[in-house]
Structures are given as structure tokens and as C-alpha cells.
Amino acid sequence: MNAFLGMLANKPRLLGLGEPTHLENDLLRLRNEAFRQLVEEEGYRTIAVESDCLMGLVVDDYVTSGVGELDEVMAQGFSHEWGGLAGNRELVQWMQEFNEGRVDQVRFAGFDGPLETSAPASPRPVLTTLHAYLATWLDADLLPCTADALDALLGSDERWTNPATMMDPTQSIGRTADAERLQLIAGDLTALVDTQTPYLIAKTSREDWQRARLYARTASGLLRYHYWMADQSDRRIARLLAQRDSMMAANLLDLVDRGPTLVFAHNAHLQREMSSMHMAGANREWWSAGALVSAHLGEQYAFFATALGTMRHHEVDTPPADTIEGVLYEQDQQLIDPRTLTGSLQARVSPWYGYATLDPAHLPSIDGIVFVKDISPSI
């Protein structure tokens, strides 16, 4: 990684390291080593991973303050069951050990929204936590509603997390009168966090205020996601995909204020090109989090895509010689400048749905390629 940083015109504030598939410890350990080098040699202090931003606070509290027990932190600090992966456990252990006795600590963050595959989360936890924070420190007449009124509008969590809404938008409550009122309340609470910034930081702490901003972003983002869950047009899926990446991008743009940050996620979330997916019988396109933050940060964002040769436990065998992966497979390099890949290259076709190959058309917008020749099964 450091060799590529030396090739960039500027050291990026946000460095994206993508992966072409999930749940592989070989890729997580490559990430861990890259982060360790960036911390020790380049002054990076934050890693953001494709996991629930609220659950990530559990991990951050553990690595910075020793709050909780490791097994509990791994179970409660990651979404999508990623806490069970050895590579993630090793990252958390290293961060906690590195931070002992240090002032300039490393920080952990999830940057995904609380959006499980079957259904998005209820906005109750973030809205009630945000309301309670503001109610503790501000005059009651500044708040848009009381805690009881907020509770009544939210209703039962089951209304929000009903998995049937994924396939049937008519079952979503995202466009009900209550949901629309909650969107206005979330906006008002967010405005209070912003307009009362000096007072809130003085009365609480910058850390508490930053978390309040995270709750505010997440509340508004979740309510917007639920709004599109109720959409019955043919643009529904693309809107949901775009809303998720928009929430990711907002979290990343906030994190870079801490200092240089490494973000690790699927290549599709970090690429500068428009993302696409064939889903529900049609091709869906949207701008990824990487494309959004790149538009904001310019050269202060860099993206390194990971590619792989074989993953035989998923029947991904030796790549064809006329593909990006095929060319790299015959070389003995782990870090590659995309500008050196010339000639007519074809897109590799993956035999397994869980592995996304590199598109040759994307090479001009990739700053570097990390190539892993062979992936072993995760154990």
C-alpha cells in the first residue's frame, strides 16, 4: 500500500481498499496488514468497514476505552454476522493492543446504514437517543415534540421491520402520515444539533456531539429509505440502492474530519464509476459511495481495487489470459499500477455470483490494483 501512496500526487484523506467478494479471511488479513502499515508509517488513525454504523460504536468503545468483553463486542459490534470472521477479530484485537497507553489512538467505524437484507431497521433507537440527548441539554420549547409524542408516532418496531415489505411495497409504512411527520421531526432535531453546536460541545463533549450527528444522519437516512420502500414505481430498487450508498458517503465524509482514514468495503461501493446490478428482472444503476465522496474530495480520495486469481472453494478457477485477472495471474506482483495494463482486455465472467470481477472499462478511474493470486477457504 505504501508503494502506491508514493505514486499519488497527494496523500489521500480517504483511502478506499475494495474487495471483490465478502467473507474471506485472506482478504481481511490483507486489509489488516495494510491498515497496520498505514497507521505506523503514514499516520492513519481510522478504519471504516462495510458494517452497521451504530453497531460499530460498540467496537470503537472497546478499542479506545476497553468497554466490554471481546466475544461480546464481536457479536454486537458487526452486522451481517461479520463479527464471526477471524480476520475481523484479529483487527479488533490489534487495535485494542495498539491503543493501550496511547493518546493518538486508532479508531474503528462502521459506515453502512442499519440496513439488513430483509428489511431496514426501525428508526426508534436513533430518534429516541437523539431526542433524549437534546432534551437533556436544551430548553423543552426548542424541541419539535415531546418524548411521548415521538414514541406514539414511532409505534411498534414490527411495523418498520416487516420483511414482507422487501417484495411488497404496499406493506411499508414509509409513506404514512406518521412516517412523514417523523421525517419533519428528524429534520428539526438535526437542525438543533447543527445550530446549537458550540453550546452542545461545551456542555457535553465533541465526541458526544459527533455521535449526535451520526444519530441524526442515520435517522433521516433510515426514514428516507423507508419512504422508498413504499414506492411502487419501477425505480424503487435503484432508489433504495442509491439511498444506501448516499448514507455510506455521508458517514465517510464525516469520518475524514478525524484525519486520514482507510475504508474497506466491496469494490462496487468504493469505485468511482456508476454501479450496476441486475436485480428483480432489470439492470439497476446508481452512484456508489466512492463516486459520491470522490466528487466531494477530488484527489483527496484514492481507490485501490482488489482482484483475485482463484477461489477454488467457490469453483473460481484460473482466469482466462485475456482478462485483467488473467494477465495479473501470470505475474508475480501484489500491487499493480492500472496504467501498465494495456492492450485489449476482456471482462472475466465469474462462475460464482458472490465474486465480482474487474471491468476493464473502469481501469482509468482506479488508482491501484491489489492482486491476490489464490484465496484459501476461510476457517
FILUMNU-61855 format. One record per residue (C-alpha): residue in one letter; x, y, z. Coordinates in steps of 0.25 Angstrom, whole numbers, padded with zeros to 4 digits, always signed. Example, Ala and Ser with C-alpha at 12.3 -4.5 7.8 and 13.67 -1.06 7.14 Angstrom:
% residues 2
A+0049-0018+0031S+0055-0004+0029
END
This chain:
% residues 379
M+0000+0000+0000N+0011+0010+0003A+0017+0008-0010F+0004+0013-0017L+0003+0024-0007G+0016+0029-0013M+0011+0029-0027L-0001+0038-0023A+0000+0053-0025N-0005+0055-0011K-0007+0046+0001P-0022+0044+0001R-0030+0048+0013L-0039+0036+0010L-0033+0023+0004G-0042+0012-0001L-0038-0002-0002G-0048-0010-0009E-0051-0025-0008P-0057-0033-0020T-0065-0043-0010H-0068-0044+0004L-0066-0053+0016E-0051-0057+0012N-0041-0056+0023D-0029-0055+0013L-0035-0042+0009L-0038-0037+0023R-0023-0041+0027L-0018-0033+0015R-0027-0021+0019N-0021-0023+0034E-0007-0022+0029A-0010-0010+0020F-0016-0003+0032R-0005-0006+0041Q+0005+0000+0031L-0003+0012+0029V-0004+0014+0044E+0010+0012+0047E+0017+0019+0035E+0007+0029+0029G-0001+0034+0041Y-0015+0028+0038R-0023+0027+0050T-0037+0022+0046I-0042+0010+0039A-0057+0009+0034V-0063-0004+0029E-0075-0008+0022S-0083-0011+0035D-0095-0004+0042C-0090+0010+0047L-0098+0009+0060M-0092-0005+0064G-0078+0000+0060L-0079+0009+0072V-0078-0004+0081V-0065-0007+0075D-0060+0007+0075D-0063+0008+0090Y-0055-0005+0092V-0043-0002+0085T-0042+0012+0091S-0047+0010+0105G-0047-0005+0107V-0062-0005+0109G-0068-0019+0109E-0062-0033+0106L-0056-0037+0093D-0066-0048+0090E-0078-0039+0093V-0072-0028+0085M-0070-0037+0073A-0085-0042+0074Q-0091-0028+0076G-0081-0019+0068F-0083-0024+0054S-0095-0026+0045H-0097-0037+0035E-0091-0047+0044W-0077-0042+0041G-0073-0042+0055G-0070-0057+0054L-0059-0056+0044A-0045-0058+0049G-0039-0046+0041N-0049-0036+0048R-0046-0042+0061E-0031-0040+0059L-0033-0026+0054V-0040-0022+0067Q-0030-0029+0076W-0019-0022+0069M-0026-0008+0070Q-0028-0010+0085E-0014-0014+0088F-0008-0003+0079N-0017+0007+0087E-0012+0003+0101G-0006+0015+0108R-0006+0024+0095V-0013+0038+0093D-0013+0037+0078Q-0022+0025+0077V-0027+0018+0065R-0042+0018+0063F-0052+0008+0057A-0065+0011+0050G-0076+0004+0042F-0080+0013+0031D-0092+0005+0026G-0106+0008+0030P-0114-0001+0039L-0120-0008+0027E-0121-0023+0027T-0124-0031+0015S-0138-0034+0018A-0142-0020+0024P-0137-0007+0029A-0137-0005+0044S-0147+0003+0052P-0143+0018+0053R-0147+0017+0068P-0133+0015+0074V-0127+0027+0067L-0138+0036+0068T-0141+0034+0083T-0126+0034+0086L-0124+0047+0079H-0137+0053+0085A-0132+0049+0099Y-0118+0055+0097L-0124+0069+0092A-0135+0069+0103T-0125+0067+0114W-0117+0080+0110L-0127+0089+0102D-0140+0096+0107A-0152+0088+0104D-0159+0098+0095L-0147+0097+0085L-0151+0082+0083P-0161+0079+0072C-0169+0069+0080T-0169+0062+0094A-0163+0048+0096D-0177+0043+0098A-0181+0049+0085L-0169+0043+0078D-0172+0029+0084A-0186+0029+0079L-0182+0033+0065L-0172+0022+0064G-0181+0011+0069S-0177-0003+0069D-0163-0007+0063E-0170-0018+0055R-0177-0008+0047W-0164-0004+0042T-0156-0017+0041N-0167-0025+0034P-0159-0034+0024A-0171-0035+0014T-0168-0020+0010M-0156-0024+0002M-0165-0031-0008D-0178-0024-0006P-0176-0008-0005T-0191-0007-0001Q-0188-0013+0013S-0177-0002+0016I-0181+0009+0025G-0171+0019+0019R-0181+0028+0013T-0191+0028+0024A-0195+0041+0031D-0187+0037+0044A-0175+0034+0035E-0176+0047+0028R-0177+0054+0042L-0165+0047+0047Q-0157+0052+0035L-0160+0066+0039I-0156+0063+0053A-0143+0057+0049G-0140+0069+0041D-0143+0078+0053L-0135+0070+0062T-0123+0070+0052A-0124+0086+0051L-0123+0087+0066V-0111+0079+0066D-0105+0088+0056T-0110+0101+0061Q-0106+0098+0076T-0092+0093+0073P-0084+0102+0082Y-0093+0100+0093L-0095+0085+0092I-0080+0083+0091A-0077+0091+0103K-0088+0084+0111T-0085+0070+0107S-0072+0067+0098R-0068+0068+0084E-0070+0052+0084D-0084+0053+0089W-0087+0063+0079Q-0081+0055+0068R-0089+0043+0072A-0102+0052+0072R-0099+0056+0057L-0097+0041+0054Y-0111+0038+0060A-0117+0050+0053R-0111+0045+0039T-0116+0031+0042A-0130+0035+0046S-0132+0044+0034G-0126+0033+0025L-0134+0022+0030L-0147+0029+0029R-0143+0033+0014Y-0140+0018+0012H-0154+0014+0018Y-0160+0025+0009W-0154+0018-0004M-0158+0004+0002A-0172+0009+0000D-0170+0013-0015Q-0178+0005-0025S-0171+0010-0038D-0160+0002-0046R-0149+0011-0040R-0151+0006-0026I-0139-0003-0025A-0130+0007-0031R-0135+0017-0021L-0132+0008-0010L-0118+0005-0015A-0115+0019-0017Q-0120+0023-0003R-0112+0013+0004D-0099+0018-0003S-0103+0032+0000M-0103+0029+0015M-0090+0022+0014A-0084+0034+0007A-0089+0044+0017N-0083+0035+0028L-0069+0035+0021L-0069+0050+0019D-0071+0052+0034L-0060+0042+0037V-0049+0049+0029D-0050+0061+0039R-0043+0052+0049G-0031+0050+0040P-0026+0041+0029T-0036+0029+0028L-0035+0015+0022V-0049+0010+0017F-0051-0005+0014A-0063-0010+0006H-0067-0017-0007N-0061-0011-0019A-0075-0007-0024H-0077+0002-0012L-0064+0009-0014Q-0062+0011-0029R-0063+0024-0036E-0071+0018-0047M-0086+0017-0047S-0090+0004-0040S-0100-0006-0046M-0107-0019-0042H-0117-0028-0049M-0128-0029-0039A-0143-0032-0040G-0143-0034-0055A-0135-0022-0059N-0122-0015-0059R-0121-0004-0047E-0111+0007-0047W-0107+0017-0036W-0095+0025-0032S-0087+0018-0021A-0082+0023-0008G-0068+0024-0015A-0073+0032-0026L-0080+0042-0017V-0068+0044-0008S-0059+0045-0020A-0068+0057-0025H-0066+0064-0012L-0052+0061-0008G-0045+0060-0022E-0031+0056-0021Q-0032+0054-0006Y-0039+0041-0009A-0032+0029-0015F-0037+0016-0019F-0030+0003-0019A-0038-0009-0024T-0035-0023-0020A-0035-0034-0031L-0033-0049-0029G-0028-0061-0037T-0034-0073-0032M-0044-0077-0021R-0046-0091-0024H-0055-0094-0012H-0065-0086-0020E-0061-0092-0033V-0054-0079-0038D-0042-0085-0045T-0030-0080-0053P-0035-0067-0060P-0034-0066-0076A-0021-0060-0081D-0028-0048-0088T-0035-0043-0075I-0029-0033-0065E-0028-0045-0055G-0022-0054-0065V-0011-0044-0068L-0008-0042-0053Y-0009-0057-0050E+0004-0059-0059Q+0011-0048-0052D+0018-0048-0038Q+0012-0035-0033Q+0003-0032-0022L+0002-0017-0025I-0001-0012-0039D-0002+0001-0046P-0014+0000-0055R-0007+0009-0065T+0002-0003-0068L-0009-0011-0073T-0010-0008-0088G-0016-0015-0100S-0030-0021-0102L-0035-0028-0089Q-0048-0035-0087A-0057-0035-0075R-0055-0048-0067V-0068-0056-0065S-0070-0061-0051P-0076-0075-0050W-0080-0071-0035Y-0090-0060-0033G-0082-0055-0020Y-0070-0051-0027A-0070-0038-0035T-0059-0037-0046L-0052-0024-0050D-0057-0017-0062P-0046-0013-0072A-0054+0000-0075H-0052+0004-0060L-0037+0004-0061P-0035+0019-0063S-0043+0022-0050I-0035+0012-0041D-0022+0017-0034G-0017+0004-0032I-0020-0011-0032V-0017-0021-0021F-0016-0035-0026V-0017-0048-0018K-0014-0060-0027D-0021-0071-0019I-0031-0070-0008S-0032-0081+0002P-0045-0085+0009S-0048-0077+0022I-0047-0085+0035
END
